[in-house]
Amino acid sequence: MLELQPTRKRPVAPAVRFARAVAALLLFAAFAGGPAAAAGDAAAGNPPPADVFGALPANTDVTLSPGGTRLAWVDNTADKPRVEMFDVDARKTLRILALPQKMKVRALAWNDNETLLITYSETGQSGVASQASREYYVTIAYDASGGEGRFLPAETGNGKVKGASAAVHAYVVRVRTNKPHTVIMASYDRLLEVDTATGMARVVKYGNAHTVMWVVDRDGKPVAREDWDPLKRAYRLYALFGESIKEILRKDDSERPSVGGVLADDTAVALFAENGRPHLAAWALPLDGSPARLLAEDPDADIQGVWLDQDGAVAGVYVSGSQTAMHWLDPKAQERQEVLQRSFPHHHVWLRGWTKDGKRTLAMVESPSSPPVYYFVDFTTRRADIAAEEYPALADVKLGELKEITYKARDGTSIPAYLTMPSGVSAGKVPLVVLPHGGPNARDYPRFDWMVQFLATRGYAVLQPQFRGSTGFGEAFERAGYRQWGGLMQDDVSDGVQAMLDQGIADPHHVCIVGMSYGGYAALAGAAFTPNLYVCAASVNGVSDLRALMRESVPMYGNWVRFISAGESNFKERVGGETDPALYKKSPINSVSAISIPVMLVYGSGDGVVANEQTLRMADAMNKAGKAVTLVKLPDEDHWLSRAETRTQLLKQLEDFLHQHL
């Protein structure tokens, strides 16, 4: 039986990480502990400081080149973030790229063994509090051998828009094809073939104003196009054959399927849809219009994502339930997964890439209580090396233990949740922080979470309720949360608190609610609508006025970043109309008089999702009403807390706030 036996030696300087810091790991050795079998422990009452958790991952977004000879990753250990390219066989750094000022790396991908594609974003900060900032994305190609980067595309394909402006409006459809130095991108209604050496683009196919996704084969030829009209709720999927087009799927109801990519034989696409089932399943939809056949399903979870192989074909699908996992369609990938999973019991193993023959594989190993570690595995030499670690300063710290739980809502519905207890605490009441997720049509995952573990090391239990409206647990569960801001979704959160009280995990005098984005709204709603349930609340980039939210231009993130009116999207269906009287009633800013607990309000000045006025007006209303409120500004920070300085600032002020009130 193939197994791995990792060591716990720490990486040193990046250029010698493989040569000195990492020992050989024999693939036939037994291993029981996993990468987080740490010997040390945080001293009681002396947890790691806030900047250890607030720091961006030391090395992250590790990616393997197609030939398996090179790695690249984002390095946040220097004064300024940078991208490092590394030669595995020569054990040396090929190139270090300093990031452009104020640019944030969002994705890395090798186009070939020489050219690395880096997708950056930059915040265009709004000068008006009532408008959200904008986040601009560009992709630039860099060679490992040196030289200047090239915007992709350098022009839109018709020569009218050039340089950075052309790149801002484009997104990557296919990282590589069988044609050398080529990447497939989309810009506006055009599908482009882009030369990575020059950035020059050629229009391959035209779509229309409603085209949201293209599917291409390994040669870069378009085989399918996905259109979505949000006003009419109209979904269309077309098969493309040269210059001909054929509609193979039409939906004019509330269900909106999605395509994950083309299957290995190029005859069908992977489609995520219910087709009469209670959960999203993966289907193979033939391009010739034949009926769909089932690829994979889970009775308790949605299947919502894909993993693409070297040729860009769908190799596996992502099962999104309480326990997340990959369902591999490729038997060889499944075998590699099983080998690695046996070696790391009680951990999640995620395959991040492999060569065509599978002999070299990149894997990320983590658990809720152990930060991600990237392993470069060579099945030929039977070696596995630690290529990078995201939080090496936490490797020998015993962190909180996460449990998957369920509790009953007041109407009898079972609500899934994650409960993280401080290390060493198994019984007795502890202070509780309720941490509802953002979205709200999103979810939490049983993975390492820097915020959760920061709170756990401070002695707090952390409850993450997957309230109705959360994704991953079926369409009915998600749709039950529509138009339930401050209603059913909030009740599910409140019922989670009551369950913790009933089970003796928390006591009623030591419960605080903290959240970001929609979770920030839930925190304010908790303070306004159930003030006796909590002793404090903290909202980060949260919403206070739902009617104002519906008047704003809101960003909708699909395959690229675009801003459209809320009235033109399903956002209205999920929240409610601007004139809906329920929105007034469920807006915390209109119930300030009911708030009787201290509230901390935090906002990033560059938030591109929630306008700053949502926080500033709430703070002003609370001050005028004589309520206890603390206002915190995170300078130049976006909605996702992408900067270490402001993350650390938030954690320090949150720690003080909780210590004072909880």
SEMAR-738726 format. One line per 2 residues: number of its first residue (from 1); their letters; for each residue x, y, z of C-alpha. Coordinates in steps of 0.1 Angstrom, whole numbers. Layout:
<sites>
NUM> a> X,Y,Z ~ ...
</sites>
This chain:
<sites>
1> ml> 0,0,0 ~ 15,34,-10
3> el> 18,58,19 ~ 36,91,26
5> qp> 56,100,57 ~ 60,138,59
7> tr> 86,154,81 ~ 80,186,102
9> kr> 111,205,92 ~ 104,241,85
11> pv> 112,257,52 ~ 140,282,51
13> ap> 150,307,23 ~ 127,300,-7
15> av> 157,293,-30 ~ 169,264,-9
17> rf> 135,251,3 ~ 138,218,-16
19> ar> 176,214,-11 ~ 179,219,26
21> av> 146,223,44 ~ 127,193,32
23> aa> 136,157,37 ~ 127,128,14
25> ll> 94,112,22 ~ 92,75,13
27> lf> 60,65,-3 ~ 59,31,12
29> aa> 63,42,48 ~ 34,43,73
31> fa> 22,76,86 ~ -4,84,112
33> gg> -1,120,122 ~ -4,141,91
35> pa> 12,174,85 ~ -1,190,117
37> aa> 12,164,141 ~ 28,192,160
39> ag> 49,188,191 ~ 44,222,205
41> da> 14,240,221 ~ 4,276,226
43> aa> 10,285,262 ~ -22,289,282
45> gn> -32,326,281 ~ -4,334,257
47> pp> -18,326,222 ~ 0,337,190
49> pa> -3,374,184 ~ -29,389,161
51> dv> -4,395,133 ~ 3,358,130
53> fg> -34,352,120 ~ -38,386,102
55> al> -8,380,80 ~ -14,369,45
57> pa> -4,332,39 ~ 34,330,38
59> nt> 33,310,5 ~ 1,303,-13
61> dv> -16,297,-46 ~ 11,271,-55
63> tl> 8,259,-91 ~ 26,232,-111
65> sp> 38,237,-147 ~ 25,212,-174
67> gg> 58,194,-176 ~ 60,191,-138
69> tr> 94,208,-137 ~ 85,241,-123
71> la> 64,256,-95 ~ 52,291,-88
73> wv> 36,307,-58 ~ 28,339,-41
75> dn> 54,348,-15 ~ 41,372,13
77> ta> 72,368,36 ~ 91,398,23
79> dk> 83,435,29 ~ 61,435,-2
81> pr> 43,405,-18 ~ 59,389,-47
83> ve> 56,359,-71 ~ 84,333,-71
85> mf> 91,308,-100 ~ 111,277,-89
87> dv> 129,250,-109 ~ 121,217,-91
89> da> 149,196,-107 ~ 176,223,-104
91> rk> 164,232,-69 ~ 167,269,-76
93> tl> 147,300,-79 ~ 143,311,-115
95> ri> 127,344,-110 ~ 111,366,-84
97> la> 85,392,-95 ~ 77,422,-73
99> lp> 41,430,-76 ~ 29,463,-91
101> qk> 20,488,-64 ~ -15,482,-50
103> mk> -20,452,-71 ~ -33,420,-55
105> vr> -26,385,-69 ~ -59,366,-75
107> al> -47,336,-95 ~ -16,319,-109
109> aw> -15,295,-138 ~ 13,281,-161
111> nd> 5,285,-198 ~ 35,263,-206
113> ne> 67,254,-188 ~ 81,289,-195
115> tl> 52,313,-193 ~ 33,321,-161
117> li> -1,339,-162 ~ -8,361,-132
119> ty> -42,376,-127 ~ -41,408,-105
121> se> -68,430,-92 ~ -66,467,-81
123> tg> -92,486,-62 ~ -106,517,-79
125> qs> -117,534,-47 ~ -150,553,-48
127> gv> -149,590,-37 ~ -186,589,-28
129> as> -198,569,3 ~ -230,560,-14
131> qa> -213,542,-42 ~ -193,510,-39
133> sr> -157,510,-51 ~ -147,489,-81
135> ey> -122,460,-84 ~ -104,459,-117
137> yv> -89,426,-129 ~ -61,421,-154
139> ti> -40,391,-166 ~ -3,395,-174
141> ay> 20,369,-189 ~ 56,366,-176
143> da> 85,344,-187 ~ 105,325,-162
145> sg> 137,335,-181 ~ 130,372,-175
147> ge> 117,401,-195 ~ 87,424,-193
149> gr> 52,412,-188 ~ 25,413,-215
151> fl> -11,423,-209 ~ -35,396,-221
153> pa> -50,406,-244 ~ -30,436,-255
155> et> -59,446,-277 ~ -95,434,-278
157> gn> -93,418,-312 ~ -106,447,-332
159> gk> -78,470,-324 ~ -101,496,-308
161> vk> -91,490,-272 ~ -55,484,-263
163> ga> -32,480,-234 ~ -44,477,-198
165> sa> -79,488,-208 ~ -82,458,-231
167> av> -70,434,-203 ~ -94,448,-178
169> ha> -124,436,-197 ~ -111,401,-204
171> yv> -111,368,-185 ~ -94,335,-191
173> vr> -115,307,-205 ~ -87,282,-211
175> vr> -52,285,-197 ~ -36,264,-224
177> tn> -44,246,-256 ~ -26,222,-280
179> kp> -15,253,-299 ~ 18,267,-283
181> ht> 18,301,-266 ~ -19,304,-268
183> vi> -46,312,-242 ~ -83,315,-248
185> ma> -100,345,-233 ~ -134,363,-235
187> sy> -139,401,-236 ~ -174,416,-238
189> dr> -192,394,-264 ~ -161,381,-281
191> ll> -141,349,-277 ~ -104,355,-283
193> ev> -74,335,-291 ~ -45,354,-275
195> dt> -8,350,-282 ~ 10,349,-248
197> at> 43,360,-264 ~ 28,392,-278
199> gm> -6,397,-262 ~ -21,400,-297
201> ar> -57,387,-300 ~ -78,371,-327
203> vv> -115,370,-325 ~ -126,333,-326
205> ky> -163,337,-321 ~ -189,363,-313
207> gn> -216,359,-287 ~ -241,385,-275
209> ah> -249,407,-245 ~ -262,377,-226
211> tv> -233,354,-231 ~ -218,345,-197
213> mw> -196,315,-205 ~ -177,297,-233
215> vv> -166,261,-235 ~ -136,252,-257
217> dr> -119,219,-265 ~ -82,211,-261
219> dg> -75,227,-295 ~ -90,259,-283
221> kp> -121,256,-306 ~ -154,267,-291
223> va> -178,238,-286 ~ -205,255,-264
225> re> -218,289,-253 ~ -240,297,-223
227> dw> -264,327,-224 ~ -283,341,-194
229> dp> -309,369,-196 ~ -315,380,-159
231> lk> -345,402,-168 ~ -364,373,-184
233> ra> -348,346,-163 ~ -340,329,-196
235> yr> -312,303,-199 ~ -298,290,-231
237> ly> -270,265,-239 ~ -258,262,-274
239> al> -235,237,-291 ~ -212,252,-316
241> fg> -200,234,-347 ~ -178,256,-368
243> es> -201,283,-381 ~ -233,265,-371
245> ik> -251,267,-337 ~ -276,245,-321
247> ei> -297,251,-290 ~ -293,220,-267
249> lr> -309,233,-235 ~ -335,259,-227
251> kd> -348,271,-193 ~ -373,298,-187
253> ds> -380,291,-150 ~ -363,297,-117
255> er> -337,270,-123 ~ -304,282,-138
257> ps> -281,253,-147 ~ -244,259,-152
259> vg> -217,243,-173 ~ -184,232,-158
261> gv> -165,223,-190 ~ -161,197,-217
263> la> -156,160,-210 ~ -125,141,-220
265> dd> -140,128,-252 ~ -151,163,-264
267> ta> -186,150,-271 ~ -204,164,-241
269> va> -202,191,-215 ~ -205,187,-177
271> lf> -237,203,-166 ~ -248,211,-130
273> ae> -286,210,-127 ~ -313,194,-106
275> ng> -334,178,-133 ~ -361,170,-108
277> rp> -337,160,-80 ~ -336,177,-46
279> hl> -299,186,-50 ~ -277,197,-79
281> aa> -262,168,-97 ~ -235,166,-124
283> wa> -247,155,-159 ~ -231,148,-191
285> lp> -250,167,-218 ~ -241,156,-253
287> ld> -233,183,-278 ~ -255,165,-304
289> gs> -286,173,-284 ~ -291,137,-270
291> pa> -306,134,-235 ~ -283,141,-205
293> rl> -269,112,-185 ~ -260,113,-149
295> la> -223,117,-140 ~ -225,120,-103
297> ed> -249,129,-75 ~ -249,130,-37
299> pd> -282,124,-17 ~ -273,150,9
301> ad> -252,176,-10 ~ -250,197,-42
303> iq> -224,191,-68 ~ -212,225,-78
305> gv> -177,226,-93 ~ -151,209,-115
307> wl> -114,201,-117 ~ -99,203,-151
309> dq> -70,181,-163 ~ -40,191,-183
311> dg> -60,192,-215 ~ -88,213,-199
313> av> -112,184,-197 ~ -134,178,-167
315> ag> -115,152,-145 ~ -136,155,-113
317> vy> -166,173,-98 ~ -168,189,-64
319> vs> -193,177,-38 ~ -204,206,-15
321> gs> -220,192,16 ~ -211,193,53
323> qt> -181,172,43 ~ -167,185,10
325> am> -149,162,-14 ~ -139,156,-50
327> hw> -157,129,-70 ~ -131,119,-96
329> ld> -142,109,-131 ~ -106,100,-140
331> pk> -97,67,-123 ~ -60,76,-122
333> aq> -67,108,-104 ~ -89,88,-80
335> er> -60,64,-73 ~ -36,93,-66
337> qe> -62,108,-43 ~ -65,75,-24
339> vl> -27,71,-20 ~ -24,106,-6
341> qr> -55,105,16 ~ -43,73,33
343> sf> -11,91,42 ~ -29,120,58
345> ph> -57,107,79 ~ -81,133,94
347> hh> -70,158,68 ~ -83,171,35
349> vw> -61,163,6 ~ -67,184,-25
351> lr> -49,175,-58 ~ -38,208,-73
353> gw> -22,196,-105 ~ -3,167,-122
355> tk> 16,159,-153 ~ -1,140,-181
357> dg> 15,108,-170 ~ 5,115,-133
359> kr> 40,108,-121 ~ 44,143,-106
361> tl> 16,157,-86 ~ 10,188,-65
363> am> -13,183,-34 ~ -25,207,-7
365> ve> -31,191,27 ~ -50,208,55
367> sp> -76,204,82 ~ -97,230,102
369> ss> -70,228,129 ~ -39,227,106
371> pp> -31,253,79 ~ -25,243,43
373> vy> 8,226,34 ~ 17,220,-3
375> yf> 34,188,-12 ~ 53,181,-45
377> vd> 50,144,-50 ~ 71,124,-74
379> ft> 58,88,-77 ~ 88,78,-98
381> tr> 114,86,-72 ~ 90,79,-44
383> ra> 97,113,-29 ~ 73,139,-16
385> di> 86,173,-6 ~ 70,202,13
387> aa> 70,228,-14 ~ 53,256,6
389> ee> 33,264,38 ~ 7,290,42
391> yp> 11,296,80 ~ 44,281,92
393> al> 42,301,124 ~ 11,281,134
395> ad> 25,247,125 ~ 33,238,161
397> vk> 4,255,177 ~ -26,234,189
399> lg> -56,252,173 ~ -93,248,179
401> el> -111,216,170 ~ -140,218,146
403> ke> -170,196,148 ~ -198,192,123
405> it> -231,195,141 ~ -268,199,134
407> yk> -295,216,154 ~ -332,220,151
409> ar> -347,253,140 ~ -380,264,156
411> dg> -399,249,127 ~ -382,215,131
413> ts> -358,219,102 ~ -323,205,108
415> ip> -297,232,103 ~ -261,221,96
417> ay> -233,240,114 ~ -197,240,124
419> lt> -187,244,160 ~ -150,251,168
421> mp> -140,247,204 ~ -108,261,220
423> sg> -79,236,221 ~ -82,214,252
425> vs> -118,223,260 ~ -143,195,257
427> ag> -169,203,284 ~ -182,232,303
429> kv> -195,266,292 ~ -172,289,273
431> pl> -178,324,258 ~ -194,320,224
433> vv> -189,339,192 ~ -216,334,165
435> lp> -200,339,131 ~ -226,338,103
437> hg> -211,337,68 ~ -214,362,40
439> gp> -234,359,8 ~ -260,350,20
441> na> -261,325,-9 ~ -228,311,1
443> rd> -215,288,28 ~ -187,280,52
445> yp> -163,250,47 ~ -146,226,71
447> rf> -112,241,63 ~ -86,261,81
449> dw> -100,296,87 ~ -77,323,101
451> mv> -106,343,117 ~ -121,312,134
453> qf> -88,300,147 ~ -79,335,160
455> la> -111,335,180 ~ -105,299,192
457> tr> -70,307,205 ~ -85,335,225
459> gy> -107,310,244 ~ -139,315,224
461> av> -161,288,210 ~ -171,297,174
463> lq> -205,287,159 ~ -209,289,121
465> pq> -245,282,113 ~ -254,272,77
467> fr> -287,289,78 ~ -314,285,52
469> gs> -302,304,21 ~ -268,288,23
471> tg> -256,270,-8 ~ -245,234,-10
473> fg> -274,217,8 ~ -300,216,-20
475> ea> -321,241,-40 ~ -350,240,-16
477> fe> -328,248,14 ~ -312,277,-5
479> ra> -345,291,-18 ~ -360,290,16
481> gy> -338,319,25 ~ -350,341,-4
483> rq> -365,374,8 ~ -357,363,44
485> wg> -331,388,54 ~ -340,395,90
487> gl> -366,367,89 ~ -361,329,86
489> mq> -324,332,80 ~ -320,353,111
491> dd> -342,329,131 ~ -319,300,121
493> vs> -289,319,135 ~ -308,327,167
495> dg> -319,291,170 ~ -283,280,168
497> vq> -275,302,198 ~ -304,287,217
499> am> -291,252,209 ~ -257,261,223
501> ld> -273,274,255 ~ -295,243,258
503> qg> -265,220,254 ~ -245,238,281
505> ia> -218,250,256 ~ -225,287,262
507> dp> -242,308,288 ~ -266,336,280
509> hh> -242,363,294 ~ -213,355,272
511> vc> -225,354,236 ~ -215,378,209
513> iv> -224,379,171 ~ -197,388,146
515> gm> -200,388,108 ~ -186,401,75
517> sy> -207,412,45 ~ -241,395,48
519> gg> -227,382,81 ~ -223,418,91
521> ya> -259,424,84 ~ -268,394,105
523> al> -248,408,133 ~ -266,441,132
525> ag> -300,423,128 ~ -291,403,159
527> aa> -284,435,178 ~ -316,452,166
529> ft> -341,424,165 ~ -329,400,193
531> pn> -310,423,216 ~ -315,401,246
533> ly> -297,372,229 ~ -263,388,227
535> vc> -240,410,248 ~ -223,426,219
537> aa> -222,426,181 ~ -195,434,154
539> sv> -203,441,118 ~ -175,442,91
541> ng> -185,456,57 ~ -221,449,66
543> vs> -254,461,53 ~ -276,483,75
545> dl> -303,496,51 ~ -318,471,26
547> ra> -337,497,7 ~ -306,517,1
549> lm> -288,485,-10 ~ -314,479,-37
551> re> -309,514,-50 ~ -272,510,-54
553> sv> -254,495,-83 ~ -241,462,-70
555> pm> -213,441,-84 ~ -222,407,-98
557> yg> -194,382,-100 ~ -195,355,-127
559> nw> -168,348,-151 ~ -156,384,-150
561> vr> -163,414,-129 ~ -192,436,-140
563> fi> -216,460,-124 ~ -253,458,-132
565> sa> -284,472,-116 ~ -299,452,-88
567> ge> -332,454,-106 ~ -317,435,-136
569> sn> -304,406,-116 ~ -318,379,-94
571> fk> -306,400,-64 ~ -341,415,-63
573> er> -356,380,-62 ~ -333,371,-33
575> vg> -337,403,-12 ~ -369,420,-23
577> ge> -380,451,-42 ~ -370,486,-32
579> td> -405,495,-23 ~ -412,463,-4
581> pa> -423,474,32 ~ -405,444,46
583> ly> -372,458,36 ~ -378,489,58
585> kk> -388,467,87 ~ -358,444,84
587> sp> -332,471,81 ~ -313,475,113
589> in> -308,512,107 ~ -345,516,113
591> sv> -345,498,146 ~ -316,516,163
593> sa> -338,524,193 ~ -341,487,201
595> is> -303,482,202 ~ -292,478,239
597> ip> -257,462,234 ~ -223,476,223
599> vm> -218,475,186 ~ -185,477,166
601> lv> -188,488,130 ~ -159,482,106
603> yg> -156,491,70 ~ -130,489,42
605> sg> -127,523,25 ~ -122,504,-9
607> dg> -151,480,-5 ~ -164,471,-40
609> vv> -195,453,-28 ~ -211,472,0
611> an> -211,510,-1 ~ -193,527,28
613> eq> -225,547,36 ~ -241,515,49
615> tl> -217,516,78 ~ -213,554,82
617> rm> -250,560,83 ~ -255,533,109
619> ad> -227,547,130 ~ -243,582,128
621> am> -277,569,137 ~ -264,551,167
623> nk> -244,581,179 ~ -275,603,176
625> ag> -295,578,196 ~ -268,577,223
627> ka> -260,540,217 ~ -226,524,224
629> vt> -209,522,190 ~ -173,519,179
631> lv> -164,529,143 ~ -133,514,127
633> kl> -120,524,92 ~ -97,500,74
635> pd> -78,523,50 ~ -75,511,13
637> ed> -91,478,22 ~ -114,459,-1
639> hw> -145,438,7 ~ -125,406,12
641> ls> -98,419,36 ~ -69,413,12
643> ra> -42,433,31 ~ -22,420,61
645> et> -20,454,78 ~ -57,459,79
647> rt> -65,423,87 ~ -43,426,117
649> ql> -58,460,126 ~ -93,443,126
651> lk> -82,414,147 ~ -66,436,174
653> ql> -96,458,177 ~ -120,429,176
655> ed> -99,412,204 ~ -101,443,225
657> fl> -138,447,219 ~ -146,411,227
659> hq> -124,411,258 ~ -142,442,271
661> hl> -177,430,265 ~ -176,392,263
</sites>
